[in-house]
Each structure stands twice: as C-alpha cells, then as structure tokens.
Amino acid sequence: MDADVIIAGAGPTGLMLAAELRLAGADVLILELLPEPTGQSRALGINPRAVELLDARGLMGRFADQHTITNSHYGALHRPLDFSRLDTAHGVMMVPQRRTEKELGEWARGLGARILHGHTVVGLTQYADRVEVEADTSEGTRTFTARYVVGADGSRSSVRQLSGIGYPGVPSTVDALMCDVSGLDLAFKFFERNDRGLWAVFPVGDGVFRVVVYAFDRPPVRGADAPSFEEVNDAARTIAGIDLTGGTPHWLSRHGNTTRIADRFRAERVFLAGDAAHVVPPAGGQLLTTGLHDATNLGWKLGAAVAGWGSDDLLDSYQDERYPVAERIILNARVQNLLMSGGLDIAALRELFTELVEFDEVNFYLSGQLSAVSVRYDVGGDHPMLGLGLPHRTLETDAGEVTTTELLRSARGLLLEVGDAPGFADLVAPYADRVDVRVARVPAGSPGFDGVTAVLVRPDTHVAWVAETPAGADAADADRDALGTALRRWFGAPADTNSGAESGTESGTQTAAPVGAGTAGGTP
C-alpha cells in the first residue's frame, strides 16, 4: 500500500482532512492536479463554527494577524445577521484562501502528510480491501493503492465521476464577475442594487479591493474561462457606475449560482468531501467553511477504521450527519439566490425578508445556520448540549484556569468531569488509547452547564453524551449505562478486544501515533 488514505485535492478541505487523519494516526497521501498552489485569494471568510474547529486544533496562532467581523448577510439584504449573539468565542475570520491553504498545508506536512502536485486522477478501481488510483503526471501514468480514497477535488470531481456518483441540482442562472484590484481609491459598497444588477466593493487588505458584479440580464456562460479585466470593468461601469480603469488586477473570476449535492457521500471505500460532495455560490463563506466541517467529521472516523476500532457504522455516520447539513445549506443558498435576483417581485420579497430579519428570533435562527454554530448531529438523547459543538467556557482546575477549547487540542475523545461528579473514569479506562479524561470545575453561571456533571466529546468536538446530577441510584446507573453505550458507539470496542489496525502500509503497522494534548497545531 502507498498510504492508508489517498485524498484527491489539496485545497482547504483536502489539507484539513489530511491533518485530521495524521492526528488519528493514518498515513496520508494527497494527489493534486495543479503543479503548484494558485496563490489566488478566492474565498475570503471562514465562518465561526469552522474557526472554532481551527482553534480546537491550536491553529489560531497561525492566523493571529487576520481580523474578524461579527456579522454577515443573508441574500445581500442590508440588515446584517448578528453573529455576536451566538454562543461562540469567534466571529467570521477574514482570510484569503491562499493564506488558508498555506497554513493548513504547512500544518499537514508538519504532521507527516505527503502532497504530490501535478497528479491528475484519471482512474479508480475498488477492491474488497483497497482502492487503486491512476494519476496522470508529467512523467506518465502512475498507480497508487490505499485502503480508502477521498475526493476533495472540487465540484468537477474526478473521484466522484469515476465512482459513478451522481451530482444532481439546479444549474446556474447568472454570470457573476469578480476581481481583486489595487491602485484605486474605491468606496466601500455592500451589495447595492438597481434595475440593472447588484454589486459590492470591499477592501481585502494591502490596498486591494474586491469588486463583485451581478447583471440581472446576463445569462450564465457555461464552461467559460475567467473574464478579462476589461470585461469586469465594462460590467462595473454599466451596472454600478464604477470605473476600474488604471487599476491593477490581481485575480479575476466568474461564478454562477448553481446548487448541487451528490447522490451519496460514500461508495464503499470512496468518500466525498467539500465541493466534490456539494456546491453552493461563494457568497457568505459557505463553500470553504462547509468543507472544513466535512474534513473534521470524516477525518477521525477514517482514522479509527485504519486503527482497527472504527466500525463500518461509524464510517456510515459521516453521510448520516453531514448530508442533512449539506441539504440545509443548499436550501438556504437557493433562497438567497432568489433574493439576489432582479425584478419588482424580488424587490418586494427582499423588503419583506428585511423586515423579518429585524426580529431578533429570526436573525438569531438564520445566524446560527449560516455560521454553522447551530449544527447538531443526532447522537441520541434530549439534553440541549447533545450533538452540538462543545461550547467555549473557562474552567477551573487545581493547576489554574483552562478553557474547554484547550482540552480539545489532542484531537482525541474527551471525558470531561465537572463539579462533584460521581466519577466515570473507570468506564473510560479501557479506552485510554483514544479518550482523554479531564477533571475541572465550572464557574457558577456558565451557560449550558447547569446541573451537568460530565460530558463525552468526540474528536470533532461534538458532544456525544451528557450526565446531570443524578436523582438517586437508578439515575446514576442509567448514566453509566448510557456512557458505556456512547463509548461503544463512537469509540468501538475497548482496546483489549480490538482485532488490530487495518493498516495500509507495507510494514503492517501504523506510521503515526495520536498527538498529545496541546500539540495538534500551534504556530509554524
């Protein structure tokens, strides 16, 4: 075997996934068709829940110079969504994609992931115990073998097509033009509109402005190359009255508003993540953010399968959990596509939606969806914390203060016992190779922790089990039974009953051990 897992695509999704797999102990190889990173700005925003995931891996030091904002938009309405009211320690981190790829790439390589540029996936064959991948290179076709393959190779995914997975959806109805330009003193514009179109102008740093122009009567140009600077300038003048003459373009792009979702995210030993699995328009940071969520959900599960304790049901839970999230993102994208269209009827719809977003409850609901802070997986049970990401709280220990986020840095499971917990560590002891145990005190008044005595958290930071102060011996026994069930569901059989790792390396042993607490990320 050339690797335990081969990933097609070295964008943010593929790089995040590679790092997650290395943290889980799997040997990883990325095949990227481009000869080198593009260096293009592309996506600019990472939404709060994805920033939480980066923070949980100790990566925020790499982005310390990037600024954040606490609002976003819904369908380019002028009433912003207010993320500051959400239960999160982060806002939207404004960072160009080239920087995201640079930092994630350095992190993944530092953990031992291998990346081969100039390798285009052209063939894929599945067997009972492996997958063979053919890749075209400058030196001819090469064949690679791995236990699993993940397509993180974009909306035109070769892996998806070679696996026979459909990609139904709604084709684009617009041709939107974008460019990053410097050398001009442009005024900030947040999605102004008239009867001709919609446009926005905003700074992206270092004297560069991003200009976005939608023409309501401009049909989609399917398969077209990036626009010329003259084409963007002509559209900006015609629609917005903005003259870009004399500016220096740094990046030019056209995009539509297509929305698609793959028939399934898994085909035996092949998985899809990011744009290969689902695609929406780039507005609002949904594309990149959702891919990072996919990677974090899938990485530890594939790593568990390679290590020998992850069941097939655990692998299936990737689709079970991420598919409904992707469907909801597509729904919101289609509503926003409509709101960003032209016409008197749409103007009336926008006026009504603007009024609705003024209501705190509506704003909070939509903010939770677009930020992904409200993403909840069905892990069973009805406690409000179950299935959500573990909230950021400051805890007290005998050694001093520590945050819940810092306790997640190991990228392993976590049993957190708080207050005067009855003690569950004995149940977790057989899982010491994959679950950490920490004891701390929650300061009075910490939201969400009233009556909570212990929580079990998965490696992707989502809460899998909660115990509250028991009302008698029967309730305490029920908590212990429920914890045992959650441990078996999410962390397999105890270590002494596992059948051994399903290694894809030639030596038959794992090539990387789980990284200890506090060492998952950090500054370069």
Number of C-alpha atoms within 10 A of each C-alpha: 17 17 24 28 29 28 29 30 28 27 25 25 30 32 29 26 32 34 29 30 30 26 29 27 23 33 26 27 22 25 25 24 20 14 13 11 14 12 13 14 19 19 20 22 26 28 29 27 26 24 23 25 21 22 20 25 26 22 22 18 13 19 16 9 9 13 11 16 16 17 17 24 19 25 23 23 20 16 17 18 25 20 25 15 14 18 15 19 15 20 25 23 20 19 21 19 21 19 18 22 21 17 20 26 23 16 23 25 17 14 20 20 22 18 22 18 17 17 24 23 25 15 17 21 13 19 10 8 11 19 21 20 21 17 21 16 16 9 8 8 14 14 13 16 22 25 26 24 29 26 29 33 28 23 18 12 20 20 27 30 16 13 19 11 17 14 20 12 14 12 13 17 17 21 19 25 25 25 27 24 23 20 14 15 11 19 12 13 13 16 20 15 20 14 13 15 24 23 24 20 21 17 17 16 13 7 12 21 23 23 24 23 26 28 24 21 14 14 13 17 15 11 6 9 10 15 16 16 23 11 11 23 22 17 23 25 14 14 20 20 11 17 16 22 13 10 16 15 17 15 18 21 17 21 19 21 24 18 21 22 22 22 15 16 24 21 14 16 19 23 25 30 31 26 23 29 31 27 27 25 19 17 19 22 21 22 21 25 24 27 26 25 22 27 27 24 25 27 24 28 28 29 26 25 23 26 22 18 25 24 20 12 12 21 23 15 18 22 21 16 17 20 20 13 20 22 14 13 21 22 14 17 25 19 12 20 23 14 21 23 22 19 14 10 10 14 16 12 14 21 13 11 17 18 12 14 22 13 10 12 11 15 19 18 14 19 25 21 15 27 28 21 21 19 18 17 19 13 17 12 13 11 13 10 20 22 23 19 24 22 21 16 19 16 17 17 13 8 7 8 11 15 14 17 20 17 22 26 25 25 29 24 28 23 24 22 23 23 16 13 18 15 13 19 17 8 14 20 15 15 21 14 14 23 22 23 17 14 18 23 19 19 14 8 8 11 11 13 19 12 12 20 22 27 22 26 26 26 27 25 27 22 24 28 26 24 23 17 17 17 8 8 9 10 14 16 12 13 20 17 13 16 23 15 14 18 22 15 16 22 22 21 18 18 17 9 10 13 11 13 17 21 23 24 18 10 9 11 13 18 17 15 13 19 18 13 16 16 14 22 26 15 13 10
